[in-house]
């Protein structure tokens, strides 16, 4: 997992670099870099970010960003060095102050944005002993960056059957709330329903549905023939994101060809894919 995360970080740091030579302090905000809020929630690289190069211990950055549409926002720093940060509102009041942000496990800072207006981010290299300048620095505010690689969980369920007179299976339930191997806050990006089948030739293939429903929703998510894997879950807006660690229900259904009398049986194997925030 750490190998994949390292590859991802290298990708983040290899984009074209925009170099800024000025050094700012909390008293000098007139030259602050305008930073738009990131609203991307899928796996694509956020377009609304700033990539720069830090050349010395005193090479700081000041950013200005308009916020207040949400109660809180998240700052994500991607670099191979750590930074001390101060975030203030437009009146100069300190909202939050943190040191040595940028290590794995401390790349993200959440801060309150109670009032609508401009917020200022002051970012200064930490005294962390790393002096192999220059260092690339990417700054994102708003939606976080998500990590995907190797994040999946498999569930095996009992077999259930369909007949020409009963074309929807019984519902099976499973609960992932207490699964330690799934990180807290994991967000569903997709699922695939495979398994062992008996008498599939009796079914009208394009009528087959294998469906999941999280406890947090009243709606079923259908996976249809031939892939049995919905393709649009990762691009769902933030309000529609589905947490993995909760209770789930499964069912399947299909139409039979006319004249068929056989019983169709499926022993489901479900693979859930999910993303986690870079923190």
C-alpha positions in Angstrom: 0.0 0.0 0.0 2.8 2.4 0.9 4.5 1.7 -2.4 1.4 2.7 -4.3 1.0 5.9 -2.2 4.6 6.8 -3.0 4.0 6.4 -6.7 0.9 8.6 -6.4 2.9 11.3 -4.6 5.6 11.3 -7.2 2.9 11.8 -9.9 1.6 14.8 -8.0 5.0 16.4 -7.7 6.1 15.9 -11.4 3.5 18.3 -13.0 4.8 21.5 -14.5 6.1 23.9 -11.8 5.1 27.5 -11.4 7.9 29.2 -9.5 7.3 32.2 -7.2 10.3 34.1 -5.9 8.6 36.4 -3.4 8.7 35.8 0.4 5.6 36.7 2.4 4.8 37.1 6.1 1.4 37.5 7.9 1.9 41.3 7.6 2.3 41.3 3.9 -0.9 39.9 2.2 -1.1 42.2 -0.8 1.0 39.8 -2.9 -1.0 36.7 -1.8 -1.5 34.1 -4.5 -5.1 33.7 -5.5 -6.1 30.1 -4.9 -9.5 28.8 -6.1 -11.4 26.2 -4.0 -11.0 22.6 -5.2 -14.4 21.0 -5.9 -13.2 17.7 -7.4 -14.3 14.6 -5.6 -13.1 11.9 -8.0 -9.7 10.4 -8.9 -8.7 13.1 -11.4 -6.0 15.6 -10.4 -7.6 18.8 -9.0 -7.4 21.6 -11.5 -7.8 24.2 -8.8 -4.5 23.9 -6.9 -1.1 25.6 -6.8 2.2 23.9 -7.6 5.3 25.9 -6.7 9.0 25.3 -5.7 10.5 26.1 -2.3 14.1 27.1 -2.6 15.3 27.8 1.0 14.3 27.8 4.7 13.0 31.3 4.3 11.1 30.8 1.0 7.5 31.1 2.2 4.1 31.4 0.5 0.9 33.3 1.2 -2.4 32.3 -0.4 -5.7 34.0 -0.5 -8.9 32.0 -1.0 -12.6 32.9 -0.9 -14.4 30.6 1.5 -17.5 30.4 3.8 -19.9 28.3 1.7 -19.2 25.4 4.1 -18.8 25.2 7.9 -15.3 23.8 7.5 -12.7 23.3 4.7 -9.6 21.1 4.3 -6.1 22.1 3.4 -3.9 19.5 1.8 -0.2 19.9 1.4 1.8 17.6 -0.9 5.5 17.8 -0.7 8.6 15.9 0.5 9.2 18.5 3.2 7.0 19.7 6.1 5.7 23.2 6.6 4.4 25.4 9.4 1.0 26.9 8.6 -1.1 29.8 9.9 -4.6 30.4 8.5 -6.3 33.8 9.2 -9.6 35.4 8.2 -9.8 38.7 6.3 -9.5 40.6 9.6 -6.2 39.0 10.5 -7.7 36.8 13.2 -5.8 33.5 13.5 -8.2 30.6 12.6 -5.7 27.8 13.1 -1.9 27.3 13.5 -0.1 24.0 12.9 3.5 22.9 12.6 5.3 20.3 10.5 2.4 19.6 8.1 3.2 17.4 5.1 4.3 14.0 6.6 2.2 10.9 5.9 -0.6 11.1 8.4 -0.4 14.9 8.7 -0.8 16.2 5.2 -4.3 17.5 5.8 -5.7 20.2 8.1 -9.4 20.9 8.6 -10.3 24.4 9.7 -13.6 26.3 10.4 -14.9 28.8 7.9 -17.8 30.4 9.8 -17.8 33.6 7.9 -17.9 34.2 4.1 -14.9 36.1 2.8 -11.2 35.9 2.1 -9.0 33.6 4.1 -5.2 33.7 4.1 -2.8 30.8 4.3 0.7 31.4 5.4 3.0 28.5 4.6 6.7 28.4 5.8 9.2 25.6 5.6 9.5 23.7 9.0 12.8 23.2 10.8 12.6 19.5 10.1 16.2 19.0 9.1 15.5 18.6 5.4 17.6 21.0 3.4 18.0 19.3 0.0 16.3 22.3 -1.8 14.4 22.8 -4.0 11.2 21.0 -2.9 8.0 21.0 -4.8 4.9 22.1 -2.9 1.3 21.6 -4.0 -1.4 23.3 -2.1 -5.1 22.3 -2.3 -8.0 23.8 -0.3 -11.5 22.4 -0.4 -12.2 18.8 -1.3 -9.3 16.6 -0.4 -7.1 14.4 -2.6 -8.2 10.7 -2.6 -6.1 7.6 -2.6 -7.4 4.5 -4.5 -4.7 1.9 -5.0 -5.4 -1.5 -3.6 -8.5 -0.4 -1.7 -11.1 -3.2 -1.9 -13.0 -5.6 0.3 -14.6 -8.9 -0.6 -17.8 -10.4 0.7 -19.1 -14.0 0.1 -22.8 -14.6 0.6 -25.1 -17.6 0.6 -26.7 -18.9 -2.5 -30.2 -17.7 -3.5 -32.4 -18.7 -6.3 -34.8 -17.4 -8.9 -37.7 -19.2 -10.7 -40.0 -18.2 -13.6 -42.6 -17.3 -11.0 -40.3 -15.7 -8.5 -37.8 -13.5 -10.4 -36.4 -11.5 -7.5 -34.3 -13.2 -4.8 -34.6 -12.9 -1.1 -32.6 -10.1 0.5 -29.3 -10.9 2.2 -27.8 -8.6 4.7 -24.1 -7.9 5.8 -22.5 -5.3 8.0 -19.1 -3.8 7.5 -19.3 -1.3 10.4 -16.7 -3.1 12.5 -14.3 -4.3 9.8 -10.9 -3.1 11.0 -9.2 -3.6 7.7 -11.4 -0.9 6.1 -10.2 2.6 7.1 -12.7 4.9 8.8 -14.2 7.3 6.3 -13.8 5.0 3.3 -16.0 6.1 0.4 -17.5 3.6 -2.1 -16.2 4.1 -5.7 -17.6 0.9 -7.3 -18.5 -2.7 -6.8 -18.5 -5.9 -8.8 -20.8 -8.9 -8.2 -19.5 -12.2 -9.4 -20.1 -15.7 -8.1 -21.1 -19.2 -9.0 -24.1 -19.6 -11.2 -26.4 -22.6 -12.1 -28.7 -22.5 -15.1 -27.8 -19.0 -16.3 -28.8 -20.1 -19.9 -32.4 -19.9 -18.7 -32.2 -16.2 -18.2 -32.6 -13.3 -20.5 -29.1 -11.9 -20.0 -29.7 -8.2 -20.3 -32.4 -8.4 -17.7 -30.1 -9.6 -15.0 -29.6 -7.2 -12.1 -27.4 -7.7 -9.0 -28.1 -4.9 -6.5 -26.7 -3.4 -3.3 -28.4 -1.0 -0.9 -26.5 0.8 1.9 -28.4 1.4 5.2 -27.9 5.1 4.6 -30.2 5.0 1.5 -33.6 3.8 0.4 -32.4 3.3 -3.2 -30.9 0.2 -4.7 -27.7 0.4 -6.8 -28.0 -1.9 -9.8 -25.1 -3.8 -11.5 -26.2 -5.3 -14.8 -25.0 -7.8 -17.4 -22.3 -8.2 -18.7 -19.9 -6.5 -16.2 -22.1 -6.4 -13.1 -20.3 -3.3 -12.0 -21.8 0.2 -12.0 -19.5 2.8 -13.5 -20.5 6.2 -12.1 -20.1 5.9 -8.3 -16.7 7.6 -8.1 -18.0 10.8 -9.8 -21.0 11.2 -7.4 -21.3 14.6 -5.9 -20.1 14.9 -2.3 -23.7 14.9 -1.0 -24.3 11.4 -2.6 -21.0 9.8 -1.5 -21.6 6.4 0.3 -19.5 5.3 3.2 -18.4 1.7 3.1 -18.4 1.0 6.9 -22.2 0.5 7.4 -24.8 -2.2 6.9 -25.7 -3.4 3.4 -28.4 -5.4 1.6 -28.1 -7.5 -1.5 -30.6 -9.0 -3.9 -30.6 -10.1 -7.5 -33.3 -10.4 -10.2 -33.8 -11.5 -13.8 -36.4 -12.5 -16.4 -36.6 -16.0 -17.7 -36.9 -17.0 -21.4 -40.5 -18.1 -22.3 -41.1 -21.7 -21.5 -38.2 -22.1 -19.1 -38.9 -24.1 -16.0 -35.4 -24.4 -14.4 -34.3 -22.8 -11.2 -31.4 -20.3 -11.5 -29.0 -20.1 -8.5 -26.4 -17.6 -7.7 -23.8 -17.8 -4.9 -22.6 -14.2 -4.8 -19.1 -12.9 -4.4 -19.0 -9.1 -4.0 -16.0 -6.9 -4.3 -16.3 -3.3 -2.9 -13.9 -0.7 -4.1 -13.3 2.5 -2.1 -11.2 5.6 -1.8 -9.7 7.2 1.3 -8.6 10.8 1.9 -4.9 11.6 1.8 -4.2 12.6 5.3 
